[in-house]
Amino acid sequence: MREKSGGKSRFPDRGDIVIIDLKPVRGHEQGGNPRPVLVLSPYKYNIRSGLCLVVPFTSQKKGYPFEVDCEKYSMKTSGVVLADAIRNIDWRARNARFIEQADEDLISEVMSKLLALLD
């Protein structure tokens, strides 16, 4: 997350892993207690809109084609990223808290799977 110039506030940037509460959820949406998510939208969009596009992490590996396993990347955050569970969230209202910056290769792998889904 980038720091606001002269202040304490931080704005999410693409590749940030932040903790948020995804509730409320409906049906098969990924939710639960506060969980890590990977920010996919760029910094300028996030600060101008107050929103950011995110995909959640889960510890439940099921082998789905749109999962990205984090084991092969050197990060504190573990589990799999669900590249097909994209959400647009109000990061201020959900009190996003920075954990770490994702590995560039992880970001690329998630983006590739998401683009394949949208193609």
C-alpha positions as CSV (number, residue, x, y, z in Angstrom):
1,M,0.0,0.0,0.0
2,R,1.3,3.4,-0.8
3,E,1.4,6.1,1.9
4,K,-0.6,9.2,1.5
5,S,1.8,12.1,1.1
6,G,2.3,13.7,4.5
7,G,-0.1,11.5,6.3
8,K,-0.6,8.1,7.9
9,S,-3.3,6.8,5.5
10,R,-2.3,4.1,3.0
11,F,-3.9,3.3,-0.3
12,P,-4.0,-0.2,-1.8
13,D,-2.0,-0.9,-4.9
14,R,-1.9,-3.8,-7.4
15,G,-0.1,-6.7,-5.8
16,D,-0.8,-5.7,-2.2
17,I,-2.2,-8.5,0.0
18,V,-4.6,-7.0,2.6
19,I,-6.9,-8.4,5.2
20,I,-10.6,-7.5,4.9
21,D,-13.9,-8.9,5.9
22,L,-15.8,-10.0,2.8
23,K,-19.2,-10.2,4.6
24,P,-22.0,-10.0,3.6
25,V,-21.8,-12.8,1.0
26,R,-24.5,-14.6,-1.0
27,G,-24.7,-18.1,-2.3
28,H,-21.4,-19.5,-3.3
29,E,-19.3,-16.3,-2.8
30,Q,-16.1,-16.6,-0.8
31,G,-16.5,-15.0,2.5
32,G,-16.0,-15.8,6.2
33,N,-14.0,-14.1,8.8
34,P,-11.5,-11.4,7.8
35,R,-9.2,-13.0,5.2
36,P,-6.4,-12.1,3.0
37,V,-7.2,-10.8,-0.5
38,L,-4.9,-9.9,-3.4
39,V,-5.5,-6.4,-4.9
40,L,-5.6,-6.5,-8.7
41,S,-6.7,-3.0,-9.6
42,P,-4.1,-0.2,-10.0
43,Y,-3.3,2.5,-7.5
44,K,-4.8,5.3,-9.4
45,Y,-8.2,3.5,-9.7
46,N,-8.2,2.6,-6.1
47,I,-7.5,6.1,-4.7
48,R,-9.9,7.9,-7.2
49,S,-12.8,5.5,-6.7
50,G,-12.3,4.3,-3.1
51,L,-12.8,0.8,-4.5
52,C,-10.4,-1.9,-5.5
53,L,-10.7,-5.2,-7.4
54,V,-9.6,-8.1,-5.2
55,V,-9.5,-11.9,-5.3
56,P,-9.6,-13.9,-2.0
57,F,-7.2,-16.4,-0.5
58,T,-8.4,-19.7,1.0
59,S,-6.7,-22.5,2.9
60,Q,-9.0,-25.0,1.2
61,K,-7.1,-26.4,-1.8
62,K,-9.5,-28.2,-4.1
63,G,-7.5,-28.3,-7.3
64,Y,-9.8,-26.1,-9.3
65,P,-8.4,-24.7,-12.5
66,F,-8.6,-21.1,-11.3
67,E,-6.7,-21.7,-8.1
68,V,-3.2,-20.3,-7.8
69,D,-1.1,-22.1,-5.2
70,C,1.0,-19.8,-3.1
71,E,3.4,-22.5,-1.9
72,K,5.9,-21.9,-4.7
73,Y,6.2,-18.3,-3.8
74,S,8.2,-16.9,-0.8
75,M,5.4,-15.2,1.1
76,K,4.0,-15.0,4.6
77,T,0.5,-15.5,3.2
78,S,-0.4,-19.2,2.4
79,G,-3.1,-21.1,0.7
80,V,-4.5,-20.6,-2.7
81,V,-5.8,-17.5,-4.5
82,L,-9.2,-17.9,-6.1
83,A,-8.7,-16.1,-9.4
84,D,-12.3,-16.6,-10.5
85,A,-13.8,-15.0,-7.3
86,I,-13.1,-11.4,-8.2
87,R,-14.9,-8.7,-6.1
88,N,-15.0,-4.9,-6.3
89,I,-14.9,-3.7,-2.6
90,D,-14.9,-0.4,-0.8
91,W,-11.5,-0.8,0.9
92,R,-12.0,2.1,3.3
93,A,-15.4,0.8,4.6
94,R,-14.0,-2.7,4.9
95,N,-10.9,-1.4,6.8
96,A,-8.2,-3.0,4.6
97,R,-5.0,-3.7,6.5
98,F,-1.8,-4.3,4.6
99,I,0.0,-7.7,5.1
100,E,2.6,-7.9,2.4
101,Q,3.4,-7.3,-1.3
102,A,2.8,-10.4,-3.5
103,D,5.5,-11.9,-5.6
104,E,5.3,-10.5,-9.2
105,D,5.0,-14.1,-10.6
106,L,2.0,-14.8,-8.4
107,I,0.3,-11.6,-9.7
108,S,1.0,-12.6,-13.3
109,E,-0.3,-16.1,-12.7
110,V,-3.5,-14.8,-11.2
111,M,-4.0,-12.2,-14.0
112,S,-3.5,-14.9,-16.6
113,K,-6.1,-17.1,-15.1
114,L,-8.5,-14.2,-14.8
115,L,-8.0,-13.1,-18.4
116,A,-8.6,-16.7,-19.5
117,L,-11.9,-16.7,-17.7
118,L,-12.9,-13.5,-19.3
119,D,-11.8,-14.4,-22.8
